[in-house]
Amino acid sequence: MAANLSGKTLFITGASRGIGLAIGLRAARDGANVAVAAKTAEPHPKLEGTVYTAAEAIEAAGGRALPLLVDVRDEEAVKSALDRTAQTFGGVDIVVNNASAISLTRTPQTEMKRFDLMHQINARGTYMVSKYAIPYLQKSENPHILMLSPPLDMAEKWFAPHLAYSMAKFGMSLCVLGLAGELRKSGIAVNALWPRTTIATAAVRNILGGEALIEASRTPEILADAAHAVFLKPSREFTGQFLIDDTFLAGEGVTEFTKYRVTPGVPLAPDFFVPDASVAPPDALA
């Protein structure tokens, strides 16, 4: 297998900021092509980055970028974006389903329009992007689909506090389970990646816990490094995996995790959906 992603083409949803952008930047340092598929065209006071600023950053990092205004709920927009990506770069090798909506409300407080939004973006969007990417990925030498979604740990505690969000997020993981089996004979790998701790993103700052939780988080670079390692795996041999970031990286030889902390010395906050049986690597949380 190739030692890096030079010349590979990634299609990343929600890539204008946060985890999606970090994955794009990591690939760009190898000289990859990155389609930035997101719906932010204008700067937002609480959300840094647009598809255009993300594309500029990717090119500054050494890659080629294609900014695409895409709402993953829009079928024609998704089909067109994938087609433009393939036409621009000669194909599509990797798809990252990162776009996601979150609302941590209990059932009586969850408006149906919010329920619909989460399911349309998280579950349906992931399904649809993956569906329309298949013909392009079938032409790639080492095709991968990666979902930023949790292990399928069907425990009551993950659903009771925020049922609508959990259903939508686990819907992404069900796509992993099903597509990994469906596409195995085609040689298309389908895997999931999830963080053990909270990650310093706009959602954590604006929805979950403000600056205090940001300081107790890891940076998106831990997921970017883990995703990069996944993409280098042989797609016919590494599929159907539900990966926790630090455990997977430890298995790839990473021993230093302090570099991923926003504020060294501050205890890390655990993320949702990490199974009780998942044990952090030695010293990873110290």
C-alpha positions in Angstrom: 0.0 0.0 0.0 1.0 3.6 -0.5 2.8 5.3 2.4 0.7 8.4 2.1 -2.3 9.9 0.4 -0.5 11.8 -2.3 -2.8 12.1 -5.3 -5.8 10.5 -3.6 -9.1 12.3 -3.6 -11.2 12.8 -0.5 -14.8 13.9 -0.4 -15.5 15.2 3.1 -18.9 16.4 4.3 -19.0 19.2 7.0 -15.4 20.0 6.1 -15.5 23.8 6.5 -14.4 23.5 10.2 -13.6 21.2 13.1 -13.1 17.5 12.6 -13.9 17.5 8.9 -11.4 20.3 8.2 -8.7 18.6 10.3 -9.1 15.4 8.3 -8.8 17.4 5.1 -5.7 19.2 6.3 -4.0 16.0 7.3 -4.6 14.5 3.9 -3.5 17.8 2.2 -0.1 17.5 3.9 0.4 14.4 1.9 -0.5 16.2 -1.3 -4.1 14.9 -1.5 -7.1 16.4 -3.3 -9.9 17.4 -1.0 -13.5 18.2 -1.9 -14.8 20.5 0.9 -18.5 19.6 0.9 -20.4 21.9 3.4 -23.1 24.5 3.4 -21.4 27.5 5.0 -20.8 30.1 2.4 -20.7 33.2 4.6 -18.9 33.7 7.9 -21.0 33.1 11.0 -20.4 34.9 14.3 -20.3 31.6 16.3 -19.0 29.3 13.6 -15.5 29.8 12.2 -14.8 28.9 8.6 -16.6 28.6 5.3 -16.0 26.2 2.4 -13.8 28.9 0.9 -11.6 29.5 3.9 -11.3 25.7 4.4 -10.2 25.3 0.7 -7.6 28.0 1.1 -6.2 26.3 4.2 -6.1 22.9 2.5 -4.2 24.4 -0.4 -1.8 26.2 1.9 -1.1 22.8 3.6 0.0 21.3 0.3 -3.2 19.8 -1.2 -5.6 20.7 -4.0 -9.1 21.8 -2.9 -12.5 22.0 -4.4 -15.0 24.1 -2.4 -18.5 22.8 -2.8 -21.7 24.2 -1.3 -23.6 21.1 -0.4 -26.5 20.5 1.9 -26.4 16.7 2.5 -30.2 16.7 2.7 -30.4 17.7 -1.0 -30.2 14.7 -3.3 -29.3 16.6 -6.5 -26.7 18.7 -4.7 -25.0 15.5 -3.4 -25.0 13.8 -6.8 -23.7 17.0 -8.5 -21.0 17.5 -5.9 -19.6 14.0 -6.3 -19.7 14.3 -10.1 -17.8 17.6 -9.9 -15.2 16.1 -7.6 -14.6 13.2 -10.0 -14.5 15.4 -13.0 -12.0 17.8 -11.3 -9.7 15.3 -9.8 -10.2 12.2 -11.9 -12.1 10.1 -9.4 -13.0 9.7 -5.8 -11.0 7.5 -3.4 -12.2 8.3 0.1 -15.6 9.5 1.4 -15.8 11.0 4.9 -19.3 11.3 6.4 -18.7 13.9 9.0 -21.7 16.3 8.7 -23.9 16.0 11.7 -26.6 17.8 13.7 -27.0 17.6 17.4 -29.7 18.5 20.0 -29.4 16.9 23.4 -33.0 17.2 24.4 -35.3 14.7 26.1 -38.4 13.5 24.1 -41.0 16.0 25.5 -38.6 18.9 24.7 -37.6 17.7 21.2 -39.5 19.5 18.4 -40.3 17.3 15.4 -38.5 19.7 13.1 -35.3 19.2 15.1 -35.9 15.4 15.1 -36.3 15.5 11.3 -33.2 17.7 10.9 -30.9 15.3 12.8 -32.2 12.3 11.0 -32.0 14.0 7.6 -28.4 15.1 8.1 -27.0 12.3 10.2 -28.6 9.1 9.1 -30.2 9.9 5.7 -27.3 12.2 4.7 -24.7 9.6 5.5 -26.7 6.9 3.6 -27.2 9.1 0.6 -23.7 10.4 0.2 -22.4 6.8 0.6 -25.0 5.5 -1.9 -24.1 8.0 -4.7 -20.3 7.6 -4.0 -20.3 3.9 -4.7 -19.9 4.1 -8.5 -16.9 6.3 -8.1 -15.3 4.3 -5.3 -15.6 1.1 -7.3 -13.0 2.6 -9.7 -10.5 3.4 -6.9 -7.5 1.2 -6.1 -8.1 1.5 -2.3 -11.5 2.9 -1.6 -12.7 3.9 1.8 -15.9 5.3 3.4 -15.5 6.6 7.0 -18.3 7.6 9.3 -17.7 9.8 12.3 -20.1 7.8 14.3 -20.1 5.6 17.5 -19.8 1.9 18.2 -23.1 0.1 18.2 -23.2 -0.2 21.9 -27.0 -0.6 22.5 -27.2 0.5 26.1 -30.1 2.3 27.6 -27.9 5.0 29.1 -26.9 6.2 25.6 -30.5 6.7 24.5 -32.6 7.7 27.5 -31.1 11.3 27.9 -31.4 12.3 24.2 -33.3 9.7 22.3 -33.7 11.6 19.0 -30.0 12.5 18.7 -28.9 9.0 19.7 -31.2 7.4 17.1 -29.8 9.7 14.4 -26.2 9.1 15.3 -26.6 5.4 15.6 -28.2 5.5 12.2 -24.9 6.5 10.8 -23.3 3.5 12.5 -26.0 1.2 11.1 -24.9 2.4 7.7 -21.4 1.2 8.6 -22.6 -2.2 9.7 -24.8 -2.7 6.5 -22.5 -1.2 3.9 -19.4 -3.0 5.2 -21.1 -6.2 4.4 -22.8 -5.0 1.2 -19.7 -3.6 -0.3 -17.1 -6.2 0.9 -17.0 -8.0 -2.4 -16.5 -4.7 -4.2 -13.4 -4.0 -2.0 -14.8 -0.8 -0.6 -13.9 -0.5 3.1 -16.6 1.0 5.4 -15.5 1.9 9.0 -16.5 4.2 11.9 -14.3 6.4 14.0 -15.3 7.9 17.3 -13.4 9.9 20.0 -12.9 8.7 23.6 -13.0 12.3 24.9 -14.8 15.4 23.9 -13.2 17.2 20.9 -12.6 21.0 20.8 -15.2 21.9 18.1 -17.9 24.6 17.8 -20.6 22.1 18.9 -18.7 21.5 22.2 -18.2 25.2 22.8 -21.7 26.4 21.8 -23.9 23.5 22.8 -22.2 21.2 25.3 -20.1 23.1 27.8 -18.4 26.4 26.7 -14.8 27.1 27.2 -14.5 24.9 30.3 -15.3 21.8 28.3 -13.0 23.0 25.5 -10.1 23.0 27.9 -11.0 19.5 29.0 -11.0 18.3 25.4 -8.6 16.9 22.8 -8.0 18.7 19.5 -9.5 17.4 16.2 -6.0 16.4 15.1 -6.4 13.1 17.0 -9.2 12.1 14.8 -7.4 13.4 11.7 -4.4 11.3 12.5 -6.6 8.2 13.1 -8.5 8.8 9.9 -5.3 9.1 8.0 -4.1 5.7 9.3 -7.5 4.1 8.4 -7.2 5.4 4.8 -3.8 3.8 4.4 -5.2 0.4 5.3 -5.9 -2.1 2.5 -9.6 -1.6 1.9 -10.2 -5.3 1.2 -8.7 -6.3 4.6 -9.9 -3.5 6.9 -13.6 -3.0 7.0 -16.6 -3.1 9.3 -14.5 -1.7 12.2 -15.9 0.6 14.9 -12.8 2.4 16.1 -12.1 4.5 19.2 -9.5 7.1 18.3 -6.8 6.6 21.0 -7.1 2.8 21.1 -6.7 2.6 17.3 -3.8 4.9 17.2 -2.1 3.0 20.0 -2.4 -0.1 17.9 -0.7 1.8 15.1 2.3 2.6 17.3 1.3 6.0 18.8 2.5 6.4 22.4 2.3 10.1 22.9 -1.2 11.6 23.4 -0.4 14.7 25.3 0.0 16.6 22.1 -3.7 16.2 21.4 -4.8 18.0 24.6 -6.2 21.5 24.4 -4.9 22.2 27.9 -2.3 19.8 29.3 -3.0 19.0 32.9 -6.8 19.5 32.8 -8.6 16.1 33.2 -10.2 15.0 29.9 -13.9 14.9 29.6 -15.4 11.6 28.3 -17.5 11.6 25.2 -20.9 10.0 24.7 -21.2 6.4 23.4 -17.9 5.0 24.4 -18.6 1.4 25.5 -17.7 0.5 29.1 -15.6 -2.3 27.8 -13.3 0.1 25.9 -10.2 0.7 27.9 -7.9 3.6 27.1 -4.3 2.9 26.2 -1.7 3.1 29.0 -1.1 6.8 30.0 -3.3 8.1 27.3 -5.6 9.9 29.8 -2.9 10.8 32.3 
